[in-house]
Amino acid sequence: MFLYSLLFFALLPIIFYLFARHQDNKNFVFLFSIIIFGSISLLYFSPHAIIGTFSESKLMSRIDSNIKKNNELSFEDLNSISSLQNEELGFIYLSQLITNSLKTSSFDSADSIIQFISSKYVGDEYQIEKFELLTQIRDAKYPDYLNAEIRVRNFLPVDCQENGKIQLITQLFLKNGPSIPISYQELNDYNLVSNFFIDKATAPVNGFDLPSMILNKETGVLNLTLNCDEQNFLLSKEVSLNLNIESFPLVMNILQSEWSKKEQ
């Protein structure tokens, strides 16, 4: 707006000159004015503005170069590039920059972009997408954790017969954490109930999973609900994951004596 006002006031002397009487070279002044202000319009204000397009291209090239070098991207550059489009398209473009960063293992670049996204896009409509992006970065940075698993050898109560009706519900929670389970399963086969495993795939929420617990060296609580021929048994057991990744797969035993029978 300021630039438009400046151009308007710059035009005033020329307009007065053109309308003044007894002035020579009006045609030359008029033609010269058209050339000058037409050039300014082409360079700055038209949909195909040369200066604007050049500046945007230079900015994008600088961002791409920083990603290739695994440099952190400045918030100023990220704000400029995201502001070239509406909010939703800006978010999509920044998400693509993270994908490009991960393809070249430019983790410092990816971290700086997700930090900017977290500070700029604070609406509820972006929360799931941001969590997905964080998970993508984590999985790319720590691929060894993706296949980590806990193998549970479950010694069932003596009342549970192999040929009987059986159901086991397994839930792993963060100790003192939210009520959303890290892992959830419903098992109805005797062999699966006796030997089940917990891994990334058993997480109800992508990213809020076993690899996350291991990376953060969390302590979990494993809750088991067992139904054998209409008899119910309960078990709750702490699981410490303050371990190195080399400790996995982790074998965990559930003893018969640990089960508590739930009275009807």
C-alpha positions in Angstrom: 0.0 0.0 0.0 2.9 2.4 0.8 4.5 1.7 -2.6 1.2 2.4 -4.4 0.9 5.8 -2.5 4.5 6.6 -3.3 3.9 6.0 -7.0 0.8 8.1 -7.0 2.6 11.1 -5.6 5.5 10.5 -8.0 3.0 10.8 -10.9 1.5 14.1 -9.8 4.3 16.4 -11.1 4.2 14.6 -14.4 0.4 14.9 -14.6 0.6 18.6 -13.9 3.3 19.1 -16.5 1.3 17.3 -19.2 -1.8 19.4 -18.5 0.1 22.7 -18.3 -0.1 25.0 -21.2 2.8 26.2 -23.3 5.1 23.2 -22.4 7.2 21.6 -25.0 8.2 17.9 -25.4 4.9 16.7 -23.9 5.0 13.6 -26.1 8.5 12.8 -25.0 7.6 13.1 -21.3 4.4 11.1 -21.8 6.2 8.3 -23.6 9.0 8.3 -21.0 6.5 8.1 -18.2 4.7 5.2 -19.7 8.0 3.3 -20.1 9.2 4.0 -16.5 5.9 3.3 -14.7 5.1 0.4 -17.0 8.4 -1.2 -16.2 7.8 -0.7 -12.5 4.3 -2.3 -12.8 5.8 -5.3 -14.7 8.6 -5.7 -12.2 6.6 -5.5 -9.0 2.8 -5.5 -9.5 1.7 -7.7 -12.3 0.7 -11.4 -11.8 3.9 -12.3 -13.6 6.1 -9.8 -11.7 9.7 -10.4 -12.6 11.2 -9.1 -9.3 8.6 -11.0 -7.2 9.1 -14.2 -9.1 12.9 -13.8 -8.9 12.8 -13.2 -5.2 10.6 -16.3 -4.6 12.8 -18.4 -6.8 15.9 -17.2 -4.9 14.2 -18.0 -1.6 13.2 -21.5 -2.7 16.7 -22.2 -4.0 18.2 -21.1 -0.7 15.9 -23.4 1.2 16.6 -26.3 -1.1 20.4 -25.7 -0.8 20.1 -25.6 3.0 18.2 -28.9 3.1 20.8 -30.6 0.9 23.5 -29.3 3.3 21.4 -30.4 6.3 21.4 -26.9 7.7 18.8 -25.6 10.0 16.3 -23.4 8.1 15.6 -19.9 9.5 12.2 -19.1 10.8 12.3 -16.0 8.6 12.7 -18.0 5.4 10.1 -20.5 6.4 7.6 -17.8 7.3 8.3 -16.1 3.9 7.8 -19.2 1.9 4.7 -20.3 3.8 3.1 -16.8 3.4 3.2 -17.0 -0.4 0.1 -19.2 -0.2 -2.9 -19.5 2.0 -2.5 -21.1 5.4 -3.6 -24.6 4.4 -1.4 -24.7 1.3 1.5 -23.2 3.3 1.2 -26.1 5.7 1.2 -28.7 2.9 4.2 -27.1 1.3 6.2 -27.1 4.6 5.1 -30.8 5.1 6.6 -31.6 1.7 9.8 -29.8 2.7 10.0 -32.2 5.7 9.5 -35.2 3.3 12.3 -33.9 1.1 14.6 -33.4 4.1 14.0 -37.0 5.3 14.8 -38.4 1.8 18.3 -36.9 2.0 18.6 -37.7 5.8 18.7 -33.9 6.5 17.4 -34.3 10.0 18.6 -30.9 11.3 16.6 -29.3 8.5 13.5 -31.4 9.2 13.7 -30.6 13.0 13.9 -26.9 12.3 10.9 -27.1 9.9 8.7 -29.0 12.4 9.7 -26.5 15.1 8.4 -23.7 12.9 5.2 -25.6 12.0 4.5 -26.2 15.7 4.8 -22.5 16.5 2.9 -21.2 13.5 0.1 -23.8 13.1 -1.5 -24.0 16.5 -5.1 -24.8 15.5 -6.7 -28.1 16.4 -7.2 -28.9 12.7 -3.4 -29.3 12.4 -2.7 -31.4 15.5 -3.0 -34.9 13.9 -1.0 -33.8 10.9 1.8 -32.4 13.1 1.9 -35.6 15.1 2.2 -37.6 11.9 5.1 -35.4 10.8 6.8 -35.9 14.2 6.4 -39.6 13.8 7.9 -39.6 10.3 10.9 -37.7 11.6 11.4 -40.0 14.5 11.1 -43.2 12.3 13.6 -41.8 9.9 16.1 -40.8 12.6 15.8 -44.0 14.6 15.0 -46.9 12.2 16.4 -49.5 14.6 13.5 -48.8 17.0 10.8 -49.6 14.4 11.0 -53.3 14.8 11.4 -53.4 18.6 9.0 -55.7 20.4 8.1 -57.2 23.7 7.5 -60.9 23.6 5.2 -62.0 26.4 5.2 -65.6 27.5 1.9 -66.0 29.3 1.5 -68.8 31.8 -2.2 -69.0 32.2 -4.2 -69.9 35.4 -4.8 -73.6 35.9 -8.5 -73.0 35.3 -7.9 -72.0 31.7 -8.0 -75.1 29.5 -6.6 -75.2 26.0 -9.8 -76.5 24.5 -12.0 -74.0 26.4 -13.4 -70.6 25.4 -10.8 -67.9 26.0 -10.3 -64.2 25.4 -7.5 -61.9 26.5 -7.5 -58.1 26.3 -4.0 -56.5 26.6 -3.4 -52.8 27.2 -0.1 -51.1 27.8 -0.2 -47.6 29.3 2.4 -45.1 30.2 2.8 -45.0 34.0 1.2 -41.8 35.2 0.4 -41.0 31.6 -2.8 -40.4 29.5 -5.6 -42.9 29.4 -4.7 -43.7 25.7 -3.0 -47.1 25.5 0.4 -47.5 23.9 -0.8 -51.0 22.8 -4.2 -52.6 22.6 -5.1 -56.1 21.5 -8.0 -58.6 21.8 -6.9 -62.2 21.4 -9.2 -65.2 21.2 -6.8 -68.0 20.3 -5.2 -70.1 23.0 -1.7 -70.1 21.4 -1.8 -66.3 20.8 -3.0 -65.7 24.4 -0.1 -67.9 25.7 2.5 -66.1 23.6 1.7 -62.6 22.3 3.9 -59.7 21.4 3.7 -55.9 21.7 5.2 -53.7 19.0 4.6 -50.6 16.9 1.8 -52.2 15.0 -0.3 -52.8 18.1 -0.6 -49.1 18.9 -4.1 -47.6 18.4 -2.5 -44.1 17.7 0.3 -43.9 15.2 3.4 -42.5 16.8 2.2 -43.0 20.4 3.7 -46.4 20.5 6.4 -48.8 21.8 9.3 -47.1 19.9 8.3 -43.8 21.5 8.4 -45.4 25.0 11.8 -47.0 24.4 13.3 -43.8 23.0 12.1 -41.8 26.1 13.0 -44.7 28.4 9.5 -44.7 29.9 7.9 -47.0 32.4 4.7 -48.6 31.4 1.9 -50.6 33.0 0.6 -53.7 31.3 -3.0 -54.5 32.1 -4.4 -57.9 31.2 -8.0 -59.0 31.3 -8.5 -62.7 30.8 -11.8 -64.6 30.4 -11.7 -68.4 30.5 -15.0 -70.2 30.3 -16.8 -67.3 31.9 -14.2 -67.0 34.6 -12.4 -63.6 34.8 -8.8 -63.0 35.8 -6.9 -59.7 36.1 -3.3 -58.7 36.0 -1.4 -55.4 36.2 2.4 -55.3 35.9 4.9 -52.5 35.5 7.2 -52.7 32.5 10.5 -50.6 32.7 11.8 -49.7 29.3 14.9 -47.9 30.5 16.9 -50.1 28.2 19.2 -49.9 25.2 17.7 -50.9 21.9 20.1 -53.9 21.9 18.0 -55.4 24.7 15.1 -56.0 22.2 13.2 -58.1 21.5 12.5 -58.1 25.2 11.1 -61.3 26.7 8.6 -60.9 29.5 7.1 -63.8 31.6 3.7 -63.8 33.1 3.5 -66.4 35.9 0.4 -68.2 37.0 0.8 -66.8 40.5 0.5 -63.2 39.2 -3.1 -63.6 38.1 -5.9 -62.5 40.3 -9.3 -64.1 39.9 -12.1 -61.6 39.7 -15.1 -62.5 41.7 -18.5 -62.5 39.9 
